[in-house]
Amino acid sequence: MAEGINPHLLFYSFLPPLIFSEAMKLNVRLVQKCFAQVFLLACPGVLLGTGMVALVA
């Protein structure tokens, strides 16, 4: 029974509601307080990941 279920269907049907519900529960003040720290950590991580993919590809 479970072998016939498309994994992409599960991914696209369950993930968006889960992300949306968690986003609605976020504490806005905490997000505003931590935004600079998150931004400073995320940007170099994205650049590093992009560079690594460029080297491998």
mmCIF entry with sequence, helices, sheets and N, C-alpha, C, O atoms, coordinates in Angstrom:
data_MODEL
# 
_entry.id   MODEL 
# 
_entity.id                         1 
_entity.type                       polymer 
_entity.pdbx_number_of_molecules   1 
# 
_entity_poly.entity_id                      1 
_entity_poly.type                           'polypeptide(L)' 
_entity_poly.nstd_linkage                   no 
_entity_poly.nstd_monomer                   no 
_entity_poly.pdbx_seq_one_letter_code       MAEGINPHLLFYSFLPPLIFSEAMKLNVRLVQKCFAQVFLLACPGVLLGTGMVALVA 
_entity_poly.pdbx_seq_one_letter_code_can   MAEGINPHLLFYSFLPPLIFSEAMKLNVRLVQKCFAQVFLLACPGVLLGTGMVALVA 
_entity_poly.pdbx_strand_id                 A 
# 
loop_
_entity_poly_seq.entity_id 
_entity_poly_seq.num 
_entity_poly_seq.mon_id 
_entity_poly_seq.hetero 
1 1  MET n 
1 2  ALA n 
1 3  GLU n 
1 4  GLY n 
1 5  ILE n 
1 6  ASN n 
1 7  PRO n 
1 8  HIS n 
1 9  LEU n 
1 10 LEU n 
1 11 PHE n 
1 12 TYR n 
1 13 SER n 
1 14 PHE n 
1 15 LEU n 
1 16 PRO n 
1 17 PRO n 
1 18 LEU n 
1 19 ILE n 
1 20 PHE n 
1 21 SER n 
1 22 GLU n 
1 23 ALA n 
1 24 MET n 
1 25 LYS n 
1 26 LEU n 
1 27 ASN n 
1 28 VAL n 
1 29 ARG n 
1 30 LEU n 
1 31 VAL n 
1 32 GLN n 
1 33 LYS n 
1 34 CYS n 
1 35 PHE n 
1 36 ALA n 
1 37 GLN n 
1 38 VAL n 
1 39 PHE n 
1 40 LEU n 
1 41 LEU n 
1 42 ALA n 
1 43 CYS n 
1 44 PRO n 
1 45 GLY n 
1 46 VAL n 
1 47 LEU n 
1 48 LEU n 
1 49 GLY n 
1 50 THR n 
1 51 GLY n 
1 52 MET n 
1 53 VAL n 
1 54 ALA n 
1 55 LEU n 
1 56 VAL n 
1 57 ALA n 
# 
_struct_asym.id          A 
_struct_asym.entity_id   1 
# 
loop_
_struct_conf.conf_type_id 
_struct_conf.id 
_struct_conf.pdbx_PDB_helix_id 
_struct_conf.beg_label_comp_id 
_struct_conf.beg_label_asym_id 
_struct_conf.beg_label_seq_id 
_struct_conf.pdbx_beg_PDB_ins_code 
_struct_conf.end_label_comp_id 
_struct_conf.end_label_asym_id 
_struct_conf.end_label_seq_id 
_struct_conf.pdbx_end_PDB_ins_code 
_struct_conf.beg_auth_comp_id 
_struct_conf.beg_auth_asym_id 
_struct_conf.beg_auth_seq_id 
_struct_conf.end_auth_comp_id 
_struct_conf.end_auth_asym_id 
_struct_conf.end_auth_seq_id 
_struct_conf.pdbx_PDB_helix_class 
_struct_conf.details 
_struct_conf.pdbx_PDB_helix_length 
HELX_P HELX_P1 AA1 ALA A 2  ? GLY A 4  ? ALA A 2  GLY A 4  5 ? 3  
HELX_P HELX_P2 AA2 PRO A 7  ? MET A 24 ? PRO A 7  MET A 24 1 ? 18 
HELX_P HELX_P3 AA3 VAL A 28 ? VAL A 56 ? VAL A 28 VAL A 56 1 ? 29 
# 
_struct_conf_type.id          HELX_P 
_struct_conf_type.criteria    ? 
_struct_conf_type.reference   ? 
# 
loop_
_atom_site.group_PDB 
_atom_site.id 
_atom_site.type_symbol 
_atom_site.label_atom_id 
_atom_site.label_alt_id 
_atom_site.label_comp_id 
_atom_site.label_asym_id 
_atom_site.label_entity_id 
_atom_site.label_seq_id 
_atom_site.pdbx_PDB_ins_code 
_atom_site.Cartn_x 
_atom_site.Cartn_y 
_atom_site.Cartn_z 
_atom_site.occupancy 
_atom_site.B_iso_or_equiv 
_atom_site.pdbx_formal_charge 
_atom_site.auth_seq_id 
_atom_site.auth_comp_id 
_atom_site.auth_asym_id 
_atom_site.auth_atom_id 
_atom_site.pdbx_PDB_model_num 
ATOM 1   N N  . MET A 1 1  ? 0.828  -1.194 0.000   1.00 0.00 ? 1  MET A N  1 
ATOM 2   C CA . MET A 1 1  ? 0.000  0.000  0.000   1.00 0.00 ? 1  MET A CA 1 
ATOM 3   C C  . MET A 1 1  ? 0.872  1.258  0.000   1.00 0.00 ? 1  MET A C  1 
ATOM 4   O O  . MET A 1 1  ? 0.643  2.164  -0.801  1.00 0.00 ? 1  MET A O  1 
ATOM 5   N N  . ALA A 1 2  ? 1.856  1.322  0.878   1.00 0.00 ? 2  ALA A N  1 
ATOM 6   C CA . ALA A 1 2  ? 2.685  2.522  0.974   1.00 0.00 ? 2  ALA A CA 1 
ATOM 7   C C  . ALA A 1 2  ? 3.651  2.644  -0.198  1.00 0.00 ? 2  ALA A C  1 
ATOM 8   O O  . ALA A 1 2  ? 4.149  3.737  -0.466  1.00 0.00 ? 2  ALA A O  1 
ATOM 9   N N  . GLU A 1 3  ? 3.928  1.549  -0.902  1.00 0.00 ? 3  GLU A N  1 
ATOM 10  C CA . GLU A 1 3  ? 4.856  1.606  -2.028  1.00 0.00 ? 3  GLU A CA 1 
ATOM 11  C C  . GLU A 1 3  ? 4.289  2.411  -3.186  1.00 0.00 ? 3  GLU A C  1 
ATOM 12  O O  . GLU A 1 3  ? 5.045  2.961  -3.986  1.00 0.00 ? 3  GLU A O  1 
ATOM 13  N N  . GLY A 1 4  ? 2.976  2.487  -3.285  1.00 0.00 ? 4  GLY A N  1 
ATOM 14  C CA . GLY A 1 4  ? 2.339  3.193  -4.392  1.00 0.00 ? 4  GLY A CA 1 
ATOM 15  C C  . GLY A 1 4  ? 2.222  4.693  -4.185  1.00 0.00 ? 4  GLY A C  1 
ATOM 16  O O  . GLY A 1 4  ? 1.798  5.403  -5.097  1.00 0.00 ? 4  GLY A O  1 
ATOM 17  N N  . ILE A 1 5  ? 2.586  5.192  -3.014  1.00 0.00 ? 5  ILE A N  1 
ATOM 18  C CA . ILE A 1 5  ? 2.467  6.624  -2.730  1.00 0.00 ? 5  ILE A CA 1 
ATOM 19  C C  . ILE A 1 5  ? 3.695  7.346  -3.262  1.00 0.00 ? 5  ILE A C  1 
ATOM 20  O O  . ILE A 1 5  ? 4.831  6.953  -2.995  1.00 0.00 ? 5  ILE A O  1 
ATOM 21  N N  . ASN A 1 6  ? 3.450  8.389  -4.005  1.00 0.00 ? 6  ASN A N  1 
ATOM 22  C CA . ASN A 1 6  ? 4.534  9.196  -4.554  1.00 0.00 ? 6  ASN A CA 1 
ATOM 23  C C  . ASN A 1 6  ? 5.167  10.016 -3.422  1.00 0.00 ? 6  ASN A C  1 
ATOM 24  O O  . ASN A 1 6  ? 4.455  10.749 -2.736  1.00 0.00 ? 6  ASN A O  1 
ATOM 25  N N  . PRO A 1 7  ? 6.483  9.913  -3.211  1.00 0.00 ? 7  PRO A N  1 
ATOM 26  C CA . PRO A 1 7  ? 7.117  10.671 -2.120  1.00 0.00 ? 7  PRO A CA 1 
ATOM 27  C C  . PRO A 1 7  ? 7.025  12.179 -2.314  1.00 0.00 ? 7  PRO A C  1 
ATOM 28  O O  . PRO A 1 7  ? 6.979  12.929 -1.339  1.00 0.00 ? 7  PRO A O  1 
ATOM 29  N N  . HIS A 1 8  ? 6.997  12.626 -3.562  1.00 0.00 ? 8  HIS A N  1 
ATOM 30  C CA . HIS A 1 8  ? 6.873  14.066 -3.822  1.00 0.00 ? 8  HIS A CA 1 
ATOM 31  C C  . HIS A 1 8  ? 5.503  14.585 -3.397  1.00 0.00 ? 8  HIS A C  1 
ATOM 32  O O  . HIS A 1 8  ? 5.377  15.720 -2.937  1.00 0.00 ? 8  HIS A O  1 
ATOM 33  N N  . LEU A 1 9  ? 4.485  13.752 -3.553  1.00 0.00 ? 9  LEU A N  1 
ATOM 34  C CA . LEU A 1 9  ? 3.145  14.141 -3.115  1.00 0.00 ? 9  LEU A CA 1 
ATOM 35  C C  . LEU A 1 9  ? 3.127  14.360 -1.609  1.00 0.00 ? 9  LEU A C  1 
ATOM 36  O O  . LEU A 1 9  ? 2.546  15.335 -1.132  1.00 0.00 ? 9  LEU A O  1 
ATOM 37  N N  . LEU A 1 10 ? 3.748  13.477 -0.867  1.00 0.00 ? 10 LEU A N  1 
ATOM 38  C CA . LEU A 1 10 ? 3.821  13.647 0.585   1.00 0.00 ? 10 LEU A CA 1 
ATOM 39  C C  . LEU A 1 10 ? 4.613  14.893 0.946   1.00 0.00 ? 10 LEU A C  1 
ATOM 40  O O  . LEU A 1 10 ? 4.226  15.651 1.836   1.00 0.00 ? 10 LEU A O  1 
ATOM 41  N N  . PHE A 1 11 ? 5.726  15.098 0.250   1.00 0.00 ? 11 PHE A N  1 
ATOM 42  C CA . PHE A 1 11 ? 6.585  16.249 0.520   1.00 0.00 ? 11 PHE A CA 1 
ATOM 43  C C  . PHE A 1 11 ? 5.841  17.560 0.294   1.00 0.00 ? 11 PHE A C  1 
ATOM 44  O O  . PHE A 1 11 ? 5.894  18.461 1.132   1.00 0.00 ? 11 PHE A O  1 
ATOM 45  N N  . TYR A 1 12 ? 5.147  17.666 -0.841  1.00 0.00 ? 12 TYR A N  1 
ATOM 46  C CA . TYR A 1 12 ? 4.476  18.917 -1.193  1.00 0.00 ? 12 TYR A CA 1 
ATOM 47  C C  . TYR A 1 12 ? 3.146  19.107 -0.476  1.00 0.00 ? 12 TYR A C  1 
ATOM 48  O O  . TYR A 1 12 ? 2.627  20.222 -0.442  1.00 0.00 ? 12 TYR A O  1 
ATOM 49  N N  . SER A 1 13 ? 2.586  18.060 0.091   1.00 0.00 ? 13 SER A N  1 
ATOM 50  C CA . SER A 1 13 ? 1.311  18.221 0.783   1.00 0.00 ? 13 SER A CA 1 
ATOM 51  C C  . SER A 1 13 ? 1.470  18.420 2.290   1.00 0.00 ? 13 SER A C  1 
ATOM 52  O O  . SER A 1 13 ? 0.637  19.085 2.904   1.00 0.00 ? 13 SER A O  1 
ATOM 53  N N  . PHE A 1 14 ? 2.507  17.867 2.895   1.00 0.00 ? 14 PHE A N  1 
ATOM 54  C CA . PHE A 1 14 ? 2.666  17.981 4.344   1.00 0.00 ? 14 PHE A CA 1 
ATOM 55  C C  . PHE A 1 14 ? 3.633  19.071 4.779   1.00 0.00 ? 14 PHE A C  1 
ATOM 56  O O  . PHE A 1 14 ? 3.429  19.682 5.828   1.00 0.00 ? 14 PHE A O  1 
ATOM 57  N N  . LEU A 1 15 ? 4.662  19.326 4.017   1.00 0.00 ? 15 LEU A N  1 
ATOM 58  C CA . LEU A 1 15 ? 5.679  20.283 4.441   1.00 0.00 ? 15 LEU A CA 1 
ATOM 59  C C  . LEU A 1 15 ? 5.179  21.730 4.504   1.00 0.00 ? 15 LEU A C  1 
ATOM 60  O O  . LEU A 1 15 ? 5.438  22.394 5.509   1.00 0.00 ? 15 LEU A O  1 
ATOM 61  N N  . PRO A 1 16 ? 4.481  22.259 3.498   1.00 0.00 ? 16 PRO A N  1 
ATOM 62  C CA . PRO A 1 16 ? 4.023  23.658 3.593   1.00 0.00 ? 16 PRO A CA 1 
ATOM 63  C C  . PRO A 1 16 ? 3.131  23.950 4.801   1.00 0.00 ? 16 PRO A C  1 
ATOM 64  O O  . PRO A 1 16 ? 3.340  24.969 5.460   1.00 0.00 ? 16 PRO A O  1 
ATOM 65  N N  . PRO A 1 17 ? 2.143  23.101 5.125   1.00 0.00 ? 17 PRO A N  1 
ATOM 66  C CA . PRO A 1 17 ? 1.357  23.402 6.332   1.00 0.00 ? 17 PRO A CA 1 
ATOM 67  C C  . PRO A 1 17 ? 2.181  23.361 7.614   1.00 0.00 ? 17 PRO A C  1 
ATOM 68  O O  . PRO A 1 17 ? 1.935  24.144 8.532   1.00 0.00 ? 17 PRO A O  1 
ATOM 69  N N  . LEU A 1 18 ? 3.151  22.460 7.684   1.00 0.00 ? 18 LEU A N  1 
ATOM 70  C CA . LEU A 1 18 ? 3.996  22.395 8.878   1.00 0.00 ? 18 LEU A CA 1 
ATOM 71  C C  . LEU A 1 18 ? 4.847  23.648 9.018   1.00 0.00 ? 18 LEU A C  1 
ATOM 72  O O  . LEU A 1 18 ? 4.966  24.197 10.113  1.00 0.00 ? 18 LEU A O  1 
ATOM 73  N N  . ILE A 1 19 ? 5.434  24.104 7.925   1.00 0.00 ? 19 ILE A N  1 
ATOM 74  C CA . ILE A 1 19 ? 6.259  25.314 7.964   1.00 0.00 ? 19 ILE A CA 1 
ATOM 75  C C  . ILE A 1 19 ? 5.402  26.523 8.296   1.00 0.00 ? 19 ILE A C  1 
ATOM 76  O O  . ILE A 1 19 ? 5.804  27.367 9.097   1.00 0.00 ? 19 ILE A O  1 
ATOM 77  N N  . PHE A 1 20 ? 4.222  26.617 7.688   1.00 0.00 ? 20 PHE A N  1 
ATOM 78  C CA . PHE A 1 20 ? 3.340  27.755 7.945   1.00 0.00 ? 20 PHE A CA 1 
ATOM 79  C C  . PHE A 1 20 ? 2.898  27.793 9.402   1.00 0.00 ? 20 PHE A C  1 
ATOM 80  O O  . PHE A 1 20 ? 2.890  28.859 10.018  1.00 0.00 ? 20 PHE A O  1 
ATOM 81  N N  . SER A 1 21 ? 2.536  26.654 9.955   1.00 0.00 ? 21 SER A N  1 
ATOM 82  C CA . SER A 1 21 ? 2.068  26.648 11.344  1.00 0.00 ? 21 SER A CA 1 
ATOM 83  C C  . SER A 1 21 ? 3.185  27.047 12.305  1.00 0.00 ? 21 SER A C  1 
ATOM 84  O O  . SER A 1 21 ? 2.938  27.754 13.282  1.00 0.00 ? 21 SER A O  1 
ATOM 85  N N  . GLU A 1 22 ? 4.394  26.605 12.039  1.00 0.00 ? 22 GLU A N  1 
ATOM 86  C CA . GLU A 1 22 ? 5.511  26.992 12.899  1.00 0.00 ? 22 GLU A CA 1 
ATOM 87  C C  . GLU A 1 22 ? 5.870  28.462 12.724  1.00 0.00 ? 22 GLU A C  1 
ATOM 88  O O  . GLU A 1 22 ? 6.270  29.120 13.684  1.00 0.00 ? 22 GLU A O  1 
ATOM 89  N N  . ALA A 1 23 ? 5.731  28.980 11.514  1.00 0.00 ? 23 ALA A N  1 
ATOM 90  C CA . ALA A 1 23 ? 6.007  30.398 11.281  1.00 0.00 ? 23 ALA A CA 1 
ATOM 91  C C  . ALA A 1 23 ? 4.998  31.274 12.018  1.00 0.00 ? 23 ALA A C  1 
ATOM 92  O O  . ALA A 1 23 ? 5.349  32.355 12.490  1.00 0.00 ? 23 ALA A O  1 
ATOM 93  N N  . MET A 1 24 ? 3.769  30.828 12.121  1.00 0.00 ? 24 MET A N  1 
ATOM 94  C CA . MET A 1 24 ? 2.753  31.607 12.825  1.00 0.00 ? 24 MET A CA 1 
ATOM 95  C C  . MET A 1 24 ? 2.987  31.610 14.335  1.00 0.00 ? 24 MET A C  1 
ATOM 96  O O  . MET A 1 24 ? 2.489  32.491 15.035  1.00 0.00 ? 24 MET A O  1 
ATOM 97  N N  . LYS A 1 25 ? 3.733  30.642 14.837  1.00 0.00 ? 25 LYS A N  1 
ATOM 98  C CA . LYS A 1 25 ? 4.014  30.552 16.269  1.00 0.00 ? 25 LYS A CA 1 
ATOM 99  C C  . LYS A 1 25 ? 5.277  31.310 16.680  1.00 0.00 ? 25 LYS A C  1 
ATOM 100 O O  . LYS A 1 25 ? 5.602  31.371 17.866  1.00 0.00 ? 25 LYS A O  1 
ATOM 101 N N  . LEU A 1 26 ? 5.998  31.893 15.702  1.00 0.00 ? 26 LEU A N  1 
ATOM 102 C CA . LEU A 1 26 ? 7.249  32.580 16.011  1.00 0.00 ? 26 LEU A CA 1 
ATOM 103 C C  . LEU A 1 26 ? 7.019  33.799 16.896  1.00 0.00 ? 26 LEU A C  1 
ATOM 104 O O  . LEU A 1 26 ? 6.022  34.508 16.759  1.00 0.00 ? 26 LEU A O  1 
ATOM 105 N N  . ASN A 1 27 ? 7.940  34.023 17.785  1.00 0.00 ? 27 ASN A N  1 
ATOM 106 C CA . ASN A 1 27 ? 7.936  35.217 18.612  1.00 0.00 ? 27 ASN A CA 1 
ATOM 107 C C  . ASN A 1 27 ? 8.615  36.331 17.801  1.00 0.00 ? 27 ASN A C  1 
ATOM 108 O O  . ASN A 1 27 ? 9.816  36.267 17.541  1.00 0.00 ? 27 ASN A O  1 
ATOM 109 N N  . VAL A 1 28 ? 7.846  37.345 17.406  1.00 0.00 ? 28 VAL A N  1 
ATOM 110 C CA . VAL A 1 28 ? 8.345  38.390 16.513  1.00 0.00 ? 28 VAL A CA 1 
ATOM 111 C C  . VAL A 1 28 ? 9.484  39.163 17.162  1.00 0.00 ? 28 VAL A C  1 
ATOM 112 O O  . VAL A 1 28 ? 10.460 39.496 16.490  1.00 0.00 ? 28 VAL A O  1 
ATOM 113 N N  . ARG A 1 29 ? 9.380  39.446 18.420  1.00 0.00 ? 29 ARG A N  1 
ATOM 114 C CA . ARG A 1 29 ? 10.440 40.197 19.104  1.00 0.00 ? 29 ARG A CA 1 
ATOM 115 C C  . ARG A 1 29 ? 11.750 39.410 19.127  1.00 0.00 ? 29 ARG A C  1 
ATOM 116 O O  . ARG A 1 29 ? 12.827 39.981 18.959  1.00 0.00 ? 29 ARG A O  1 
ATOM 117 N N  . LEU A 1 30 ? 11.652 38.120 19.331  1.00 0.00 ? 30 LEU A N  1 
ATOM 118 C CA . LEU A 1 30 ? 12.850 37.286 19.334  1.00 0.00 ? 30 LEU A CA 1 
ATOM 119 C C  . LEU A 1 30 ? 13.489 37.243 17.948  1.00 0.00 ? 30 LEU A C  1 
ATOM 120 O O  . LEU A 1 30 ? 14.714 37.274 17.828  1.00 0.00 ? 30 LEU A O  1 
ATOM 121 N N  . VAL A 1 31 ? 12.675 37.172 16.914  1.00 0.00 ? 31 VAL A N  1 
ATOM 122 C CA . VAL A 1 31 ? 13.193 37.176 15.543  1.00 0.00 ? 31 VAL A CA 1 
ATOM 123 C C  . VAL A 1 31 ? 13.880 38.500 15.246  1.00 0.00 ? 31 VAL A C  1 
ATOM 124 O O  . VAL A 1 31 ? 14.956 38.519 14.649  1.00 0.00 ? 31 VAL A O  1 
ATOM 125 N N  . GLN A 1 32 ? 13.275 39.600 15.653  1.00 0.00 ? 32 GLN A N  1 
ATOM 126 C CA . GLN A 1 32 ? 13.876 40.915 15.424  1.00 0.00 ? 32 GLN A CA 1 
ATOM 127 C C  . GLN A 1 32 ? 15.189 41.052 16.193  1.00 0.00 ? 32 GLN A C  1 
ATOM 128 O O  . GLN A 1 32 ? 16.151 41.635 15.692  1.00 0.00 ? 32 GLN A O  1 
ATOM 129 N N  . LYS A 1 33 ? 15.224 40.520 17.392  1.00 0.00 ? 33 LYS A N  1 
ATOM 130 C CA . LYS A 1 33 ? 16.424 40.620 18.223  1.00 0.00 ? 33 LYS A CA 1 
ATOM 131 C C  . LYS A 1 33 ? 17.577 39.805 17.634  1.00 0.00 ? 33 LYS A C  1 
ATOM 132 O O  . LYS A 1 33 ? 18.729 40.235 17.696  1.00 0.00 ? 33 LYS A O  1 
ATOM 133 N N  . CYS A 1 34 ? 17.286 38.656 17.074  1.00 0.00 ? 34 CYS A N  1 
ATOM 134 C CA . CYS A 1 34 ? 18.320 37.748 16.573  1.00 0.00 ? 34 CYS A CA 1 
ATOM 135 C C  . CYS A 1 34 ? 18.587 37.897 15.078  1.00 0.00 ? 34 CYS A C  1 
ATOM 136 O O  . CYS A 1 34 ? 19.427 37.177 14.538  1.00 0.00 ? 34 CYS A O  1 
ATOM 137 N N  . PHE A 1 35 ? 17.898 38.810 14.394  1.00 0.00 ? 35 PHE A N  1 
ATOM 138 C CA . PHE A 1 35 ? 18.008 38.902 12.937  1.00 0.00 ? 35 PHE A CA 1 
ATOM 139 C C  . PHE A 1 35 ? 19.435 39.171 12.472  1.00 0.00 ? 35 PHE A C  1 
ATOM 140 O O  . PHE A 1 35 ? 19.908 38.524 11.537  1.00 0.00 ? 35 PHE A O  1 
ATOM 141 N N  . ALA A 1 36 ? 20.122 40.101 13.099  1.00 0.00 ? 36 ALA A N  1 
ATOM 142 C CA . ALA A 1 36 ? 21.484 40.439 12.668  1.00 0.00 ? 36 ALA A CA 1 
ATOM 143 C C  . ALA A 1 36 ? 22.414 39.239 12.815  1.00 0.00 ? 36 ALA A C  1 
ATOM 144 O O  . ALA A 1 36 ? 23.223 38.966 11.928  1.00 0.00 ? 36 ALA A O  1 
ATOM 145 N N  . GLN A 1 37 ? 22.302 38.533 13.915  1.00 0.00 ? 37 GLN A N  1 
ATOM 146 C CA . GLN A 1 37 ? 23.146 37.365 14.141  1.00 0.00 ? 37 GLN A CA 1 
ATOM 147 C C  . GLN A 1 37 ? 22.845 36.268 13.116  1.00 0.00 ? 37 GLN A C  1 
ATOM 148 O O  . GLN A 1 37 ? 23.763 35.654 12.573  1.00 0.00 ? 37 GLN A O  1 
ATOM 149 N N  . VAL A 1 38 ? 21.589 36.029 12.860  1.00 0.00 ? 38 VAL A N  1 
ATOM 150 C CA . VAL A 1 38 ? 21.206 35.018 11.874  1.00 0.00 ? 38 VAL A CA 1 
ATOM 151 C C  . VAL A 1 38 ? 21.695 35.417 10.491  1.00 0.00 ? 38 VAL A C  1 
ATOM 152 O O  . VAL A 1 38 ? 22.209 34.579 9.750   1.00 0.00 ? 38 VAL A O  1 
ATOM 153 N N  . PHE A 1 39 ? 21.542 36.685 10.136  1.00 0.00 ? 39 PHE A N  1 
ATOM 154 C CA . PHE A 1 39 ? 21.972 37.179 8.825   1.00 0.00 ? 39 PHE A CA 1 
ATOM 155 C C  . PHE A 1 39 ? 23.484 37.041 8.667   1.00 0.00 ? 39 PHE A C  1 
ATOM 156 O O  . PHE A 1 39 ? 23.965 36.631 7.611   1.00 0.00 ? 39 PHE A O  1 
ATOM 157 N N  . LEU A 1 40 ? 24.231 37.383 9.714   1.00 0.00 ? 40 LEU A N  1 
ATOM 158 C CA . LEU A 1 40 ? 25.687 37.290 9.639   1.00 0.00 ? 40 LEU A CA 1 
ATOM 159 C C  . LEU A 1 40 ? 26.181 35.848 9.546   1.00 0.00 ? 40 LEU A C  1 
ATOM 160 O O  . LEU A 1 40 ? 27.241 35.596 8.973   1.00 0.00 ? 40 LEU A O  1 
ATOM 161 N N  . LEU A 1 41 ? 25.441 34.915 10.092  1.00 0.00 ? 41 LEU A N  1 
ATOM 162 C CA . LEU A 1 41 ? 25.831 33.512 9.990   1.00 0.00 ? 41 LEU A CA 1 
ATOM 163 C C  . LEU A 1 41 ? 25.340 32.869 8.695   1.00 0.00 ? 41 LEU A C  1 
ATOM 164 O O  . LEU A 1 41 ? 26.007 31.988 8.153   1.00 0.00 ? 41 LEU A O  1 
ATOM 165 N N  . ALA A 1 42 ? 24.190 33.296 8.197   1.00 0.00 ? 42 ALA A N  1 
ATOM 166 C CA . ALA A 1 42 ? 23.608 32.669 7.012   1.00 0.00 ? 42 ALA A CA 1 
ATOM 167 C C  . ALA A 1 42 ? 24.321 33.086 5.734   1.00 0.00 ? 42 ALA A C  1 
ATOM 168 O O  . ALA A 1 42 ? 24.549 32.248 4.861   1.00 0.00 ? 42 ALA A O  1 
ATOM 169 N N  . CYS A 1 43 ? 24.674 34.343 5.602   1.00 0.00 ? 43 CYS A N  1 
ATOM 170 C CA . CYS A 1 43 ? 25.295 34.818 4.353   1.00 0.00 ? 43 CYS A CA 1 
ATOM 171 C C  . CYS A 1 43 ? 26.618 34.116 4.053   1.00 0.00 ? 43 CYS A C  1 
ATOM 172 O O  . CYS A 1 43 ? 26.790 33.626 2.937   1.00 0.00 ? 43 CYS A O  1 
ATOM 173 N N  . PRO A 1 44 ? 27.551 34.044 4.986   1.00 0.00 ? 44 PRO A N  1 
ATOM 174 C CA . PRO A 1 44 ? 28.782 33.298 4.683   1.00 0.00 ? 44 PRO A CA 1 
ATOM 175 C C  . PRO A 1 44 ? 28.519 31.811 4.430   1.00 0.00 ? 44 PRO A C  1 
ATOM 176 O O  . PRO A 1 44 ? 29.209 31.190 3.622   1.00 0.00 ? 44 PRO A O  1 
ATOM 177 N N  . GLY A 1 45 ? 27.544 31.251 5.101   1.00 0.00 ? 45 GLY A N  1 
ATOM 178 C CA . GLY A 1 45 ? 27.217 29.843 4.873   1.00 0.00 ? 45 GLY A CA 1 
ATOM 179 C C  . GLY A 1 45 ? 26.698 29.595 3.470   1.00 0.00 ? 45 GLY A C  1 
ATOM 180 O O  . GLY A 1 45 ? 27.056 28.602 2.837   1.00 0.00 ? 45 GLY A O  1 
ATOM 181 N N  . VAL A 1 46 ? 25.856 30.492 2.985   1.00 0.00 ? 46 VAL A N  1 
ATOM 182 C CA . VAL A 1 46 ? 25.339 30.362 1.621   1.00 0.00 ? 46 VAL A CA 1 
ATOM 183 C C  . VAL A 1 46 ? 26.467 30.540 0.615   1.00 0.00 ? 46 VAL A C  1 
ATOM 184 O O  . VAL A 1 46 ? 26.558 29.789 -0.356  1.00 0.00 ? 46 VAL A O  1 
ATOM 185 N N  . LEU A 1 47 ? 27.320 31.519 0.838   1.00 0.00 ? 47 LEU A N  1 
ATOM 186 C CA . LEU A 1 47 ? 28.443 31.739 -0.080  1.00 0.00 ? 47 LEU A CA 1 
ATOM 187 C C  . LEU A 1 47 ? 29.407 30.551 -0.069  1.00 0.00 ? 47 LEU A C  1 
ATOM 188 O O  . LEU A 1 47 ? 29.900 30.143 -1.121  1.00 0.00 ? 47 LEU A O  1 
ATOM 189 N N  . LEU A 1 48 ? 29.671 30.004 1.096   1.00 0.00 ? 48 LEU A N  1 
ATOM 190 C CA . LEU A 1 48 ? 30.547 28.843 1.205   1.00 0.00 ? 48 LEU A CA 1 
ATOM 191 C C  . LEU A 1 48 ? 29.940 27.632 0.491   1.00 0.00 ? 48 LEU A C  1 
ATOM 192 O O  . LEU A 1 48 ? 30.629 26.928 -0.248  1.00 0.00 ? 48 LEU A O  1 
ATOM 193 N N  . GLY A 1 49 ? 28.664 27.402 0.715   1.00 0.00 ? 49 GLY A N  1 
ATOM 194 C CA . GLY A 1 49 ? 27.989 26.288 0.043   1.00 0.00 ? 49 GLY A CA 1 
ATOM 195 C C  . GLY A 1 49 ? 27.969 26.454 -1.466  1.00 0.00 ? 49 GLY A C  1 
ATOM 196 O O  . GLY A 1 49 ? 28.160 25.487 -2.203  1.00 0.00 ? 49 GLY A O  1 
ATOM 197 N N  . THR A 1 50 ? 27.737 27.680 -1.930  1.00 0.00 ? 50 THR A N  1 
ATOM 198 C CA . THR A 1 50 ? 27.745 27.952 -3.362  1.00 0.00 ? 50 THR A CA 1 
ATOM 199 C C  . THR A 1 50 ? 29.127 27.709 -3.947  1.00 0.00 ? 50 THR A C  1 
ATOM 200 O O  . THR A 1 50 ? 29.256 27.127 -5.025  1.00 0.00 ? 50 THR A O  1 
ATOM 201 N N  . GLY A 1 51 ? 30.147 28.148 -3.249  1.00 0.00 ? 51 GLY A N  1 
ATOM 202 C CA . GLY A 1 51 ? 31.511 27.930 -3.713  1.00 0.00 ? 51 GLY A CA 1 
ATOM 203 C C  . GLY A 1 51 ? 31.883 26.461 -3.773  1.00 0.00 ? 51 GLY A C  1 
ATOM 204 O O  . GLY A 1 51 ? 32.549 26.022 -4.710  1.00 0.00 ? 51 GLY A O  1 
ATOM 205 N N  . MET A 1 52 ? 31.458 25.702 -2.777  1.00 0.00 ? 52 MET A N  1 
ATOM 206 C CA . MET A 1 52 ? 31.763 24.273 -2.767  1.00 0.00 ? 52 MET A CA 1 
ATOM 207 C C  . MET A 1 52 ? 31.060 23.549 -3.910  1.00 0.00 ? 52 MET A C  1 
ATOM 208 O O  . MET A 1 52 ? 31.641 22.667 -4.542  1.00 0.00 ? 52 MET A O  1 
ATOM 209 N N  . VAL A 1 53 ? 29.821 23.918 -4.172  1.00 0.00 ? 53 VAL A N  1 
ATOM 210 C CA . VAL A 1 53 ? 29.097 23.314 -5.296  1.00 0.00 ? 53 VAL A CA 1 
ATOM 211 C C  . VAL A 1 53 ? 29.764 23.687 -6.612  1.00 0.00 ? 53 VAL A C  1 
ATOM 212 O O  . VAL A 1 53 ? 29.864 22.855 -7.514  1.00 0.00 ? 53 VAL A O  1 
ATOM 213 N N  . ALA A 1 54 ? 30.220 24.931 -6.729  1.00 0.00 ? 54 ALA A N  1 
ATOM 214 C CA . ALA A 1 54 ? 30.888 25.369 -7.958  1.00 0.00 ? 54 ALA A CA 1 
ATOM 215 C C  . ALA A 1 54 ? 32.190 24.601 -8.176  1.00 0.00 ? 54 ALA A C  1 
ATOM 216 O O  . ALA A 1 54 ? 32.547 24.303 -9.316  1.00 0.00 ? 54 ALA A O  1 
ATOM 217 N N  . LEU A 1 55 ? 32.894 24.282 -7.108  1.00 0.00 ? 55 LEU A N  1 
ATOM 218 C CA . LEU A 1 55 ? 34.136 23.525 -7.248  1.00 0.00 ? 55 LEU A CA 1 
ATOM 219 C C  . LEU A 1 55 ? 33.883 22.081 -7.674  1.00 0.00 ? 55 LEU A C  1 
ATOM 220 O O  . LEU A 1 55 ? 34.642 21.517 -8.463  1.00 0.00 ? 55 LEU A O  1 
ATOM 221 N N  . VAL A 1 56 ? 32.837 21.501 -7.158  1.00 0.00 ? 56 VAL A N  1 
ATOM 222 C CA . VAL A 1 56 ? 32.538 20.099 -7.443  1.00 0.00 ? 56 VAL A CA 1 
ATOM 223 C C  . VAL A 1 56 ? 31.884 19.938 -8.815  1.00 0.00 ? 56 VAL A C  1 
ATOM 224 O O  . VAL A 1 56 ? 32.147 18.962 -9.518  1.00 0.00 ? 56 VAL A O  1 
ATOM 225 N N  . ALA A 1 57 ? 31.053 20.872 -9.189  1.00 0.00 ? 57 ALA A N  1 
ATOM 226 C CA . ALA A 1 57 ? 30.287 20.733 -10.444 1.00 0.00 ? 57 ALA A CA 1 
ATOM 227 C C  . ALA A 1 57 ? 31.115 20.970 -11.671 1.00 0.00 ? 57 ALA A C  1 
ATOM 228 O O  . ALA A 1 57 ? 30.602 20.887 -12.787 1.00 0.00 ? 57 ALA A O  1 
# 
